[in-house]
Amino acid sequence: MHKLDGLPDRVTIYEVGPRDGLQNEKAVIPVEVKAEFIDRLADAGHTVIETTSFVHPKWVPQLADSGELLAGLDRRPGVRYPVLVPNERGLERALAAGVEEIAVFASATETFANRNLNRGLDSQFEMFEPVIAGALAAGVKVRAYVSMVFGDPWEGPTPIDQVVRVGERLLGLGCHELSLGDTIGVGTPGHATDLVTAFGDPSRLAVHFHDTYGQALANTLAALRSGVRVVDASTGGIGGCPFAGSATGNLATEDLVWMLHGLGIETGLDLDRLVATSVWLAERLGRPSPSRVVQALSQKD
């Protein structure tokens, strides 16, 4: 291993495969397969597994079984199981399912806010404010995602000050963590450094990179050197964004772990178990894992 200056001793990987990964699959995965997937991720050492979404089944039918999944899930001590919640009705369902942590999903651009949320850049907060307030009143922690932080397909590059304004407003509402999402994967390391630095305090930031242009690992390294300590990733690199056609897969957890472990950074994750889980999942999805590390290590075995 080779440690570089400016990097942390440990990084928390926020696993989004069961939600952000499976929501983009064409086929609906059986609930028992989802439950086993989540159990396998916990076996591999994950301490944060975003489990599902309480969005209306009309919009994301792949996750229509969220209540059933959580009811049958073996929730382990020391493992967090956050869920995505789009609105007050989703929060009601999530609270009834006994969740302890939720996430809300905002946009950094006007056009994507309109297309994804049917709201404007500022009016989207009318959706989030009661959800965040209701969750906090119930003792539930709230994470916020901000999408299109580097650019979107309709408006081009996203101004950094616009991202900061949206992000700081969400943090000000009581969100404990803000995940900066490169939804279409156009970010580059210099841009990532500038964006993280513009927030001033990186201690409440996470990053969520898509690998459309092959920049996800490089961007992650830049964010870590700028003070970020939480990185979103998806087992096998599955997922994307069903509301942004040019978005490709997420940063693969295995690729991220290979890089971090090679840098001497602890993750608490067992790479062999992660690879085995991706191979297992790929068999059930009917296609090979897009993760380079999964491909390399599974062929080696």
Secondary structure as GFF3:
##gff-version 3
##sequence-region A 1 301
A	DSSP	beta_strand	12	15	.	.	.	ID=ss1
A	DSSP	pi_helix	17	21	.	.	.	ID=ss2
A	DSSP	three_ten_helix	22	24	.	.	.	ID=ss3
A	DSSP	alpha_helix	31	43	.	.	.	ID=ss4
A	DSSP	beta_strand	52	53	.	.	.	ID=ss5
A	DSSP	three_ten_helix	61	63	.	.	.	ID=ss6
A	DSSP	alpha_helix	66	72	.	.	.	ID=ss7
A	DSSP	beta_strand	83	84	.	.	.	ID=ss8
A	DSSP	alpha_helix	88	96	.	.	.	ID=ss9
A	DSSP	beta_strand	101	107	.	.	.	ID=ss10
A	DSSP	alpha_helix	110	112	.	.	.	ID=ss11
A	DSSP	pi_helix	113	117	.	.	.	ID=ss12
A	DSSP	alpha_helix	125	137	.	.	.	ID=ss13
A	DSSP	beta_strand	141	147	.	.	.	ID=ss14
A	DSSP	beta_strand	151	152	.	.	.	ID=ss15
A	DSSP	beta_strand	156	157	.	.	.	ID=ss16
A	DSSP	alpha_helix	160	172	.	.	.	ID=ss17
A	DSSP	beta_strand	177	182	.	.	.	ID=ss18
A	DSSP	alpha_helix	189	198	.	.	.	ID=ss19
A	DSSP	three_ten_helix	202	204	.	.	.	ID=ss20
A	DSSP	beta_strand	205	209	.	.	.	ID=ss21
A	DSSP	alpha_helix	216	225	.	.	.	ID=ss22
A	DSSP	beta_strand	230	233	.	.	.	ID=ss23
A	DSSP	three_ten_helix	235	237	.	.	.	ID=ss24
A	DSSP	alpha_helix	253	262	.	.	.	ID=ss25
A	DSSP	alpha_helix	271	285	.	.	.	ID=ss26
A	DSSP	alpha_helix	292	300	.	.	.	ID=ss27
###
